[in-house]
Amino acid sequence: MSSEEQHIKFLRIALEEAEKCTPVPTAFCVGCVLVSRLDGNPVVMSTGYSRELPGNTHAEANALTKFHSLSREQLLKFSSAGLSHAEILASADVYTTMEPCSVRTSGLAPCADALIDAQVKSCYIGVGEPDDFVKCEGAQKLMNAGIQVVWLKGLEEEALRIARKGHS
């Protein structure tokens, strides 16, 4: 499988996560997948979708929260070297159906900031966040922090359709 096919495969998993979202008129339905490439073949470490966890949560934050809840033994699936959560995240790829938010109207921390704090290696994005609610600058924030940002092409319409479920 080519690297482009792998990227599309993981974005499709993120889209499946986004489909699990409970639609609301004031937010997008987004999915996210954290992937490790430490021991050769890429492996899904955790997934998340908007509002999956309590508290008006977003996909990227939920995937990170779920990853951080993994035990030391569970982490061995992603790194036989026994690396810490932080060490594994430093080489992680994030696949998200929509550009990570840079502003939260709820006052919660933006997902771009959470990914920067986690020091992930790269972020593959299905579609930019439309200006429906806020002006998003998440991709720029990630790039400014030294995180590689890759805009995946070909699934933008599907990502937007899912994102806007429940909007009139």
ZIWO-V741049 format. One record per pair of residues at least 12 apart in sequence whose C-alpha atoms are under 10 Angstrom apart, sorted by sequence separation. I is the first residue (numbers start at 1). J is the second residue. If there is no record, write none. Layout:
I	J
I	J
This chain:
17	29
18	30
19	31
33	45
34	46
35	47
47	59
48	60
49	61
50	62
53	65
72	84
99	111
100	112
101	113
102	114
139	151
17	30
18	31
33	46
34	47
47	60
48	61
49	62
50	63
53	66
71	84
72	85
75	88
99	112
100	113
101	114
15	29
16	30
17	31
18	32
32	46
33	47
34	48
47	61
48	62
49	63
71	85
100	114
125	139
15	30
16	31
17	32
32	47
33	48
47	62
48	63
70	85
100	115
124	139
14	30
15	31
16	32
17	33
31	47
32	48
33	49
46	62
47	63
48	64
68	84
69	85
123	139
14	31
15	32
31	48
32	49
46	63
47	64
48	65
68	85
13	31
14	32
15	33
30	48
31	49
32	50
45	63
46	64
47	65
48	66
67	85
68	86
12	31
13	32
14	33
30	49
31	50
45	64
46	65
47	66
48	67
123	142
11	31
12	32
13	33
14	34
29	49
30	50
46	66
47	67
122	142
123	143
11	32
12	33
29	50
30	51
31	52
45	66
46	67
68	89
94	115
121	142
122	143
10	32
11	33
28	50
29	51
45	67
46	68
67	89
120	142
10	33
27	50
28	51
100	123
115	138
119	142
128	151
10	34
27	51
46	70
99	123
112	136
122	146
123	147
124	148
125	149
126	150
127	151
10	35
45	70
64	89
99	124
100	125
112	137
113	138
116	141
121	146
122	147
123	148
124	149
125	150
126	151
127	152
32	58
33	59
34	60
89	115
92	118
94	120
98	124
99	125
112	138
115	141
116	142
119	145
120	146
121	147
122	148
123	149
124	150
125	151
126	152
127	153
21	48
22	49
23	50
24	51
31	58
32	59
33	60
92	119
93	120
94	121
95	122
96	123
97	124
98	125
99	126
100	127
101	128
102	129
111	138
112	139
115	142
116	143
119	146
120	147
121	148
122	149
123	150
124	151
125	152
126	153
127	154
20	48
21	49
22	50
23	51
30	58
31	59
32	60
90	118
91	119
92	120
93	121
94	122
95	123
96	124
97	125
98	126
99	127
100	128
101	129
105	133
110	138
112	140
113	141
116	144
117	145
119	147
120	148
121	149
122	150
123	151
124	152
125	153
126	154
127	155
128	156
20	49
21	50
22	51
27	56
29	58
30	59
31	60
32	61
33	62
34	63
45	74
89	118
90	119
91	120
92	121
93	122
94	123
95	124
96	125
97	126
98	127
99	128
100	129
104	133
105	134
112	141
113	142
116	145
123	152
126	155
127	156
17	47
18	48
19	49
20	50
21	51
22	52
28	58
29	59
30	60
32	62
33	63
34	64
45	75
64	94
88	118
89	119
90	120
91	121
92	122
93	123
94	124
95	125
96	126
97	127
98	128
99	129
103	133
104	134
112	142
115	145
116	146
125	155
126	156
127	157
130	160
13	44
17	48
18	49
19	50
20	51
21	52
27	58
28	59
31	62
32	63
33	64
63	94
86	117
87	118
88	119
89	120
90	121
91	122
92	123
93	124
94	125
95	126
96	127
97	128
98	129
99	130
103	134
116	147
125	156
126	157
127	158
128	159
129	160
10	42
17	49
18	50
20	52
31	63
32	64
45	77
86	118
87	119
88	120
89	121
90	122
97	129
98	130
102	134
103	135
104	136
113	145
115	147
126	158
127	159
128	160
132	164
10	43
14	47
16	49
17	50
18	51
34	67
44	77
45	78
85	118
86	119
87	120
88	121
89	122
101	134
102	135
103	136
112	145
126	159
127	160
130	163
10	44
13	47
14	48
15	49
18	52
43	77
44	78
60	94
86	120
101	135
102	136
103	137
125	159
126	160
129	163
14	49
17	52
43	78
60	95
101	136
102	137
103	138
6	42
42	78
60	96
100	136
101	137
102	138
127	163
41	78
59	96
60	97
99	136
100	137
101	138
102	139
21	59
39	77
40	78
59	97
60	98
99	137
100	138
101	139
102	140
39	78
40	79
59	98
60	99
61	100
99	138
100	139
102	141
38	78
39	79
60	100
98	138
99	139
101	141
102	142
18	59
36	77
37	78
38	79
39	80
59	100
60	101
98	139
99	140
100	141
17	59
36	78
37	79
38	80
39	81
58	100
100	142
35	78
36	79
38	81
45	88
58	101
45	89
14	59
58	104
45	92
47	94
49	96
64	111
44	92
45	93
46	94
47	95
48	96
49	97
61	109
43	92
44	93
47	96
57	106
61	110
62	111
38	88
42	92
44	94
56	106
58	108
60	110
61	111
64	114
99	149
37	88
42	93
55	106
57	108
58	109
60	111
61	112
64	115
36	88
56	108
57	109
58	110
59	111
60	112
61	113
99	151
35	88
36	89
38	91
55	108
58	111
61	114
98	151
35	89
36	90
37	91
38	92
57	111
60	114
61	115
64	118
93	147
34	89
36	91
37	92
60	115
93	148
94	149
95	150
97	152
35	91
36	92
37	93
93	149
96	152
35	92
36	93
90	147
95	152
34	92
35	93
36	94
97	155
98	156
34	93
35	94
97	156
33	93
34	94
35	95
33	94
34	95
97	158
98	159
32	94
33	95
34	96
97	159
98	160
32	95
33	96
96	159
97	160
31	95
32	96
33	97
31	96
32	97
97	162
98	163
30	96
31	97
32	98
97	163
30	97
31	98
29	97
30	98
32	100
29	98
30	99
28	98
30	100
18	96
17	96
18	97
14	94
15	95
17	97
18	98
14	95
15	96
16	97
13	95
14	96
15	97
10	93
11	94
12	95
13	96
14	97
15	98
10	94
11	95
12	96
13	97
14	98
10	95
11	96
12	97
7	93
9	95
10	96
11	97
34	120
8	95
10	97
35	122
7	95
34	123
33	124
32	124
32	125
31	126
28	129
28	130
28	132
27	132
28	133
26	132
27	133
26	133
15	126
14	126
11	124
50	163
10	124
11	125
12	126
11	126
8	124
7	124
7	125
8	126
31	159
30	159
29	159
30	160
29	160
31	162
28	160
29	161
30	162
31	163
28	161
29	162
30	163
28	162
29	163
30	164
28	163
29	164
27	163
28	164
29	165
27	164
28	165
29	166
26	164
27	165
28	166
23	162
25	164
27	166
28	167
15	155
19	159
23	163
24	164
25	165
26	166
27	167
11	152
18	159
21	162
23	164
24	165
25	166
26	167
19	161
20	162
21	163
23	165
24	166
25	167
7	150
12	155
15	158
19	162
22	165
23	166
24	167
25	168
8	152
11	155
15	159
18	162
19	163
21	165
22	166
23	167
7	152
8	153
14	159
18	163
8	154
12	158
16	162
19	165
8	155
12	159
15	162
18	165
4	152
11	159
15	163
4	153
